[in-house]
Amino acid sequence: MLIQFIKQERKRAGLTQVELARRAGVGLRFLRELEQGKPALRMDKVNCVLLLFGHALGPVPHRPEAERHAKTR
């Protein structure tokens, strides 16, 4: 979900990966890894990108039963 959100917002804003990385103050390599779904990323850098779109990482309630239900659909 995070990957799709960032790609979608970047494209909606008409930004290339290079432009978004520069504006967010992160490296191009980091942004590419983020958009490719690298499993381990620095949360502070992810937030630098998200803040440009008015969002930030935060805790989300984990409901395993809802997750299992979604996978069976």
C-alpha positions in Angstrom: 0.0 0.0 0.0 2.8 2.4 0.9 4.5 1.8 -2.4 1.4 2.4 -4.5 0.6 5.5 -2.5 4.0 7.1 -3.1 4.1 6.2 -6.8 0.6 7.5 -7.3 1.2 10.8 -5.4 4.5 11.3 -7.2 2.9 10.8 -10.6 -0.2 13.0 -9.6 2.2 15.8 -8.7 4.0 15.3 -12.0 7.4 14.6 -10.4 10.1 12.3 -11.6 11.9 10.1 -9.1 14.9 12.5 -9.3 12.7 15.5 -8.6 10.9 13.9 -5.7 14.2 12.6 -4.1 15.6 16.2 -4.3 12.5 17.8 -2.9 12.3 15.3 0.0 16.0 15.5 0.8 16.6 11.8 0.2 18.9 10.0 -2.2 17.6 8.8 -5.6 18.8 5.3 -4.7 16.7 5.4 -1.5 13.6 6.5 -3.4 14.0 3.8 -6.0 14.3 1.2 -3.3 11.2 2.6 -1.6 9.2 2.4 -4.8 10.5 -1.1 -5.5 9.3 -2.3 -2.1 12.6 -2.9 -0.3 11.6 -4.6 2.9 13.9 -2.6 5.3 14.0 1.2 5.0 14.7 4.0 7.4 11.4 5.4 8.7 12.7 8.9 9.0 13.5 9.0 5.3 10.2 7.5 4.4 8.5 10.2 6.4 10.6 12.9 4.5 8.9 11.6 1.3 5.4 11.2 2.8 5.5 14.7 4.3 5.6 16.2 0.8 2.2 14.7 0.3 0.8 15.7 3.7 1.2 12.2 5.3 3.4 10.5 7.8 4.0 6.9 9.0 2.2 6.0 12.2 0.8 3.1 14.1 -2.1 1.2 12.7 -4.2 -1.3 14.6 -3.3 -4.8 13.6 -6.2 -7.1 13.3 -5.0 -10.6 12.2 -8.6 -11.9 11.6 -9.3 -9.1 9.1 -6.0 -9.8 7.4 -6.9 -13.5 7.1 -10.3 -12.7 5.7 -8.9 -10.3 3.1 -6.5 -13.0 1.9 -9.3 -15.6 1.3 -11.2 -13.3 -1.0 
